[in-house]
Amino acid sequence: MGEKTLRLDIISMIILKLLSGKEAYAYEIMQEMDQTFNGLLTIQRGTIYPALYRMEEEGLITGQKRLTGKRMERVYYHIEPKGYEELEKLSKKCLELTETLQFFLKQDQGFTSDMRNMK
């Protein structure tokens, strides 16, 4: 799993989790992420829209345009059944990675001295 894939999986999982509770528009999703992670996880604004478009193309979420005010439209996203399946899959993957990292970090030592000397 490359860094880009991991990052996309985490962003997708977070968006799907937020949408599992209510439908929301992109800016609302970004605000919720900021409040939830309080600076511990920074997701660039320019990453959210491509993630939403990709997930919509994959059938994980659906966007619906709604008029707000006299002329302004917002796209409200909601999670689809396929999105719930993906959320479950990504959540399991993330939990497995977290458990593996916790196990690794609790070890008394990282690489053995033999491995450190290999170059």
PLY file of the C-alpha trace (Angstrom):
ply
format ascii 1.0
element vertex 119
property float x
property float y
property float z
element edge 118
property int vertex1
property int vertex2
end_header
0.00 0.00 0.00
1.64 3.22 -1.17
1.47 6.54 0.67
-0.93 8.00 -1.91
-3.26 4.99 -1.66
-3.17 5.11 2.14
-3.96 8.83 2.14
-6.87 8.37 -0.30
-8.22 5.46 1.74
-8.11 7.52 4.94
-9.79 10.52 3.32
-12.47 8.30 1.78
-13.07 6.53 5.09
-13.45 9.83 6.95
-15.84 11.27 4.36
-17.93 8.09 4.28
-18.04 7.99 8.09
-19.24 11.60 8.24
-21.86 10.95 5.55
-23.07 7.83 7.36
-24.54 10.14 10.00
-26.09 12.78 7.74
-25.92 14.20 4.27
-23.68 17.22 3.82
-22.14 19.53 1.25
-18.36 19.75 0.66
-17.66 22.81 2.81
-19.68 21.31 5.65
-17.61 18.11 5.38
-14.40 20.16 5.56
-15.63 22.05 8.63
-16.60 18.81 10.35
-13.16 17.35 9.64
-11.47 20.44 11.07
-13.58 20.27 14.23
-13.18 16.53 14.63
-9.41 16.36 14.21
-8.58 19.78 15.70
-5.27 20.08 13.82
-4.13 16.48 14.43
-4.92 15.56 10.84
-4.70 18.17 8.11
-6.46 17.48 4.85
-5.93 20.04 2.13
-9.06 21.71 0.80
-8.11 20.81 -2.76
-8.20 17.12 -1.84
-11.83 16.98 -0.75
-13.51 17.80 -4.06
-11.57 15.24 -6.14
-12.27 12.63 -3.44
-16.00 13.42 -3.54
-16.07 13.28 -7.36
-14.17 9.95 -7.38
-16.45 8.41 -4.75
-19.50 9.59 -6.67
-18.15 8.01 -9.88
-17.58 4.76 -7.96
-21.18 4.78 -6.70
-20.19 5.14 -3.04
-22.01 8.44 -2.62
-24.55 10.46 -4.55
-24.68 14.21 -4.90
-27.87 16.17 -5.29
-27.93 19.85 -6.26
-30.20 22.01 -4.13
-31.00 25.67 -4.38
-30.00 27.59 -1.27
-31.08 31.17 -1.39
-32.25 32.75 -4.63
-29.44 31.61 -6.93
-26.86 29.64 -5.04
-26.72 25.88 -5.48
-25.02 23.41 -3.18
-24.38 19.76 -3.84
-25.47 17.68 -0.88
-23.86 14.24 -0.70
-25.28 11.14 0.90
-23.84 7.67 1.28
-25.11 4.79 -0.84
-25.28 1.09 0.16
-22.03 0.47 -1.73
-20.51 3.30 0.34
-21.45 1.58 3.59
-19.70 -1.58 2.33
-16.61 0.44 1.42
-16.67 2.18 4.81
-16.67 -1.18 6.57
-13.81 -2.44 4.39
-11.70 0.69 4.87
-12.40 0.78 8.62
-11.18 -2.81 9.02
-8.08 -2.05 6.96
-7.32 1.04 9.06
-7.83 -0.80 12.34
-5.52 -3.63 11.20
-2.84 -1.11 10.26
-3.26 0.69 13.59
-2.95 -2.59 15.53
0.15 -3.56 13.55
1.77 -0.18 14.18
0.94 -0.35 17.89
2.47 -3.84 18.11
5.58 -2.66 16.28
6.00 0.44 18.45
5.68 -1.59 21.68
8.62 -3.80 20.72
11.80 -3.30 22.76
13.84 -2.72 19.67
13.23 -2.05 16.02
15.73 -3.61 13.67
18.17 -6.14 15.07
21.84 -5.18 15.03
22.40 -7.56 12.10
19.78 -5.72 10.06
21.22 -2.29 10.93
24.63 -3.31 9.60
23.26 -4.48 6.24
23.99 -1.96 3.50
0 1
1 2
2 3
3 4
4 5
5 6
6 7
7 8
8 9
9 10
10 11
11 12
12 13
13 14
14 15
15 16
16 17
17 18
18 19
19 20
20 21
21 22
22 23
23 24
24 25
25 26
26 27
27 28
28 29
29 30
30 31
31 32
32 33
33 34
34 35
35 36
36 37
37 38
38 39
39 40
40 41
41 42
42 43
43 44
44 45
45 46
46 47
47 48
48 49
49 50
50 51
51 52
52 53
53 54
54 55
55 56
56 57
57 58
58 59
59 60
60 61
61 62
62 63
63 64
64 65
65 66
66 67
67 68
68 69
69 70
70 71
71 72
72 73
73 74
74 75
75 76
76 77
77 78
78 79
79 80
80 81
81 82
82 83
83 84
84 85
85 86
86 87
87 88
88 89
89 90
90 91
91 92
92 93
93 94
94 95
95 96
96 97
97 98
98 99
99 100
100 101
101 102
102 103
103 104
104 105
105 106
106 107
107 108
108 109
109 110
110 111
111 112
112 113
113 114
114 115
115 116
116 117
117 118
